[in-house]
Amino acid sequence: MTKDLKNKFTTFIILMFASVLLLVVSLFSDYRGPSGKQMDKDAVNVAKMDDENSKQAFIVTQMDTIDRKLRAFKPTANDAVVLSNEIDKGIKALKDYFVKNDLKESAYTGIIDNYTQMLLDKQSMKSISDNNDLAIKKLADCKEKLIANKSDLKDEDLIQRMGSKKE
């Protein structure tokens, strides 16, 4: 072998030995990218974010359900009482969830009052419309009686006028 070929062969053997040694060291070493403490902090942060996301997902789902039921609520419908009870249960469940998870200062808590007020408004609309219907019916009855008794009223009016002239 020539001297140049020997040098190349020796260089090749040294590089191969170094790469095998590096491979063995990397396989048997306890190699970690970031420190264990940093990974623990990251895991805790991810767990907190997941917990917060699950809370918000539950809240938004409950709110959507209550909102959908409130929009469908018609006080004059046959199932108004059942739907009203379901809405009440949903509002109470949402309120209990806020108390249980200590979310009293959350931005969502005001929506409970809004939902409660919307339900009360829709329920009061029925009583108002019932009262209006009753008043309209009474006025119509009164009008019919007045028309039926029109001649009697004319006689009474005439008598009253005569009575006031005599005095």
Secondary structure, 3 states (H helix, E strand, C coil): CCHHHHHHHHHHHHHHHHHHHHHHHHHHCCCCCCCHHHHHHHHHHHHHHHHHHHHHHHHHHHHHHHHHHHHHCCCCCCCHHHHHHHHHHHHHHHHHHHHHCCCCCCCCHHHHHHHHHHHHHHHHHHHHHHHHHHHHHHHHHHHHHHHHCHHHHHHHHHHHHHHHHHC
